[in-house]
Amino acid sequence: MTNRTLAILAAAGALFAVPAHADEAPLLGIVSIAATEANNVRYIAGATVAAKEEGWTVSVIDAAGSADQANAAIQNFVGRGATAVVDMVFPFSSIGAGLASAKTAGVPIVTWGGGIGNGVAATNGSGAPIAQPVIDKMVADLGGKGQILALTYRTGEVCRNREVLMDQVVAKAPGIAVTKNEVRIPGYFEDGAQYANAWLARHPAGEGNLAIWGCWDDPAIGAIGSLRQQDRTDVKVYGVNGNAQALENVKNGHMTATAWEDSYTEGYQMVKLLKQIKAAGPSWQPKAVEVPAVLVTKDTIADFLKQHPEAIGK
């Protein structure tokens, strides 16, 4: 097990722990859209390691998919005197109250996939760039015609942008029809399975080119459960983020492709950037600091895991 894997596991196990000396070190607040989701866990782990290197303590609030809870969490951190706050996935347009309180208090806010605007200092993990390679592959694999079940989530900026990108790419292939269903947080595994069952009933085996796409891996993994129950091997499945479970499914042939997002590095680099943001003060110019995604398929996963053994947690 690599040192990085150990760091991820240690940080994940301490997401909600309160440091013994929290009042003696600057506080970094992290507001997560789903703190137990694999990609969120990796980002928080990277952020936590970087924060500790800076001598900061970390507190995580799980907003459980609720923008209202995210606003309240940001206001809570501002009230506690946080040195900075990280917003994970909630779009800047939905956290206006939190951003306003942070601006008044001079607390910098950065986002992971939430975009730049309304006072946000920096962002990374933006949805569309990470999803681009897997969406392009899906459309190419269908050969310009077929049916797609798209499992979407519009509360989060990341999935919203990925859905827009998918629409743009598919629009260039008029022979492809798309059925959309929006999943919930929490509940995305169950929703993915349920929507897949209904869609499969309308698209029996032998009908033509069929694909299921999740705006992140987990809804697609839920759909894989339905495919396996029905012994449907005629449907291609695509995810985004490249969490360990998705990579296992690619390795075993149940998922066609995913785009691996190095969210650990995204979290680490964003917290390191906060030191520069705070030092620059009013002269800081908002910017995106993206980490490129890696397309992973059954043909490439063996080499990918040699280069990134920590990605699968083994």
N, C-alpha and C positions, 0 to 999 in steps of 0.2 A: 504494500500500500504506500503510495507516494505521500510526501509531506503535504502537498496541496490537497490531496484527498482527506488526510487527517484534519487539515485546517477547516475544510468544508464541513466535515462531520462534527467537529468541535463547535463551530459557530452555529450550525443548525440545531444542535442540542441545547444551545444557550440563547435561543432567539428571544425568549421572554424572561431571561434571568435578570435580576437587578444587581448590578455590580456592588460589591461591598463598600467601595469608596466613591460612589457615583457623585457625591457632593464635592469631591476634591479634584475632579477632572472635568474639562469641557464636555458637554453632552452633545452627541450627534443623534438626532432623531430620525428614524426611518419609518415611513408610512407605507405599508405594503398592501397591495390589492388582494393578495392571497398568500400569506406568509409561509404556508406549508406546501405550496406548489413548487415543484422541483426547480424551475428556473429562478423563481423568487428566492428560494433557499440558497442557490449558488451565488446570486448577486449579493445577498445579505452577508454571506460568508466572506466574499472578497472585500466588501465594504468594512466588515468588522475587523479583518486583519489589518487593513490600511489605517483604520481609526486607532487601533491599539498602537501601531507604529508611531502615530502622531501624538500619543498620550491622551486620546479622547476615550470616553466611555460611550457605549452604544445602547440605545433603547429602541425596541421595535414595537409598533402598534399595527395589528392586523385589522384593516378596515373592512375585510370580508366583502369586497366588491361594492361597498357603499360610498358614494361621493360625500354624502353627509357626514359619515364617520371619518372620512379622510380629512375634511375641513376641520372637524372637531379635534382630530389628532394633531394636525399642524398647529392649531391654536393652543392645544395643550402643551406641545413642545416649546412654543414661543413663551408661554406663561412660565415654563420651568427654566427659562433662560438658556435654551439650546444655542450652541455655537453655529449650527447649520441644520437644515432638514432636507432629507432625500424623499421625494415623492416617487413611488414606484407605480407606473402605468397610468394613473389617473391623469386625464388631459388637463392642461393648465386652465382650460375654459370651465372646468367643473370644480376647481378648487379656489375660486376667487376669494372667498371669505378667508381661507387660510393664507393665501398669498398676501392679502391686504394686511392681515395682522403681522405677518413676517416682515413686510416692507416697513411698517410703522416702527417695528422694534429693531430694524437693521439686521435681520437674520437672513442670510442667503438661502435660497431654495434652488435645488437642482432636481431634475427629473430623469427617470429611467423610462423612456418611451412615452413621456407625457408632453413632449414638444417644448418649444421655446416661445414665450410670450407672457405678457402681463407680469413682468418682473422676474421670470425664471432666468437664472444665471447660466445654466448649461444643461445639455441633455445628451444622452446616448441611448443605445438600445432601441432606436427608432424602428417602427414596425416594417415599413415598406422595404428598405434596403436589405433587411435580413430575410424577408420572405421572397424576394425577387428570384433567386436561383431555383427554388423549389416550385414556384408557380410556373416559371418558364418551362421547367422539366415536365410538369404535369400536362400542360397544354401540348407540348411536343409529343409526349407519350400517347396522347389521345389522337394524334394525327389529324387534328382539326375538326373532329366530329365525335359526339358522344354525350354523356350525361355526367354532371358533377353534383354531388351533395356537398354543400359548403356549410360547415359548422362555424358560426360567427359569434362575436361578442362585442356589442357596440358601446358598452359603458367605458371600456378601456381604449385609449388612444392608439395603442399598438395594434390591436385587432381591427379597429376601425380603419386605420391606414392600410393594413394588409388586405382587407376586403375591397377597398377602393382600388388598390393595385391589381387584385385578381380580376375585378370587373374590367379594368382597362386592358389587361392582357387577353382575357377571354373575348372581349368585344372584337378583337382582330380575327377571331375564329368563329364566324357566325353559325357553324355547324355544331357548336357545343352549347347545350342548354344547362342552366344552373338552377338547382333548388336550394334555397337558403333556410336554415333554421338557426336561431340564436340560442346558445346555451347559457346556463346560469353559473354564477360563482357565489357560494359553493353549488355543486351538483353537476359539474361539467362531464364527468365520466358517465353518470347515469343518463344525462341528456343525450350525449353522443350515441350511446347504445340504443336509446329509445327512438331517436330520429333515424338512425340507420335501419332499425327494424321496419319502420313505416316506409322508408324509401326503398328498401330492398323488396318489399312486397309489391311495389309498383314497377320494379325493374328486375324481372326474373333473369336467371342465368341464360346466356345465349342471346340476350336482347341487343348487345352491342358493346361499345367501349364505355366502361363505367369507372368512376373514380370518386373517392371521398377525400375531402380536404378539410383539415382543422386549422383555424387561424393560429392555434398553437397545438402542441402535440397531444395534450391530454384528451380533448374531445375526440380526436381521431383514434386514440387508443381505446376509448370507450366503444367506438364503432367497430374496432377490430374484434372486440369480444362478441358482438353480434354476428360478424362475418364468420368467425370460427364456430360459433354455435350452429350456424346454418350450413357450414361447410361450403361457404362461397369463396372460391379461389379466383373468381373472374373479375374481382373489383380491386383496382389499384388504390392505395391509401397513402396520403401525403400529410406530413406534419411540419411544424416550424418550431424551432428552439433547440432540438436535439438533446432532450433530457435522457437520462440513463435508460428509462423504460422504452422510450422510442428507439434508441440505438439498439437495444436488445431485439426489438421487433424488426428493425431493418436487418439485423444479423440473421434472424431466424426466418426471414422472408415474408413476414406478415405486414410490414410497412414498406412501401416502395421507395420513399425518400423522405428525408428531413433536412432542414438547414440548421446546422449546429451553431448556436449562439454562445460565445464564450462569456457568459454572464458573470462568472467569477472575476474575470479581468475587467469587465465593465464596471462592476462595483468597486473593485480595488482602485482603478484609475480615476473614477469619479471622485472618490473621497480624497485621493491625493491632489486632485485639481482644486478641491475646496480650499486648501491652504493658499493657493495662488489667488483664488477669488476673494478671499478675506483680506489678503495683503493688498490687493489692488483697490479694494473699496469702490467708490463711485466711478473710478476710471475703467472698471472691468467691462468688457464687451461680451454679451452673451454669444455662445457658440455651441456647435454640436461636436462631440468627440467620439465618433463611431468606431466600433471594432468590427471588422468584416466577418460575415458568416461563412461557413464552410458547408457545401452541399455534400450530403452523405447518402450513398446508395449501397445496395448489396455488393456491387462491384468494387466499391472504394472503402468499405467499412474496415476491412482488415488493416489496410495501410493507415487509415485514420486513427484506429485504436493504438497502433504502434506509436504514432506521433502524440496522441492525447489519451494515454491510458486512464487519466483521472476522470475523463468524461463519462465513463461507465461505472465508476466507483469500485473498481477491482484492481 
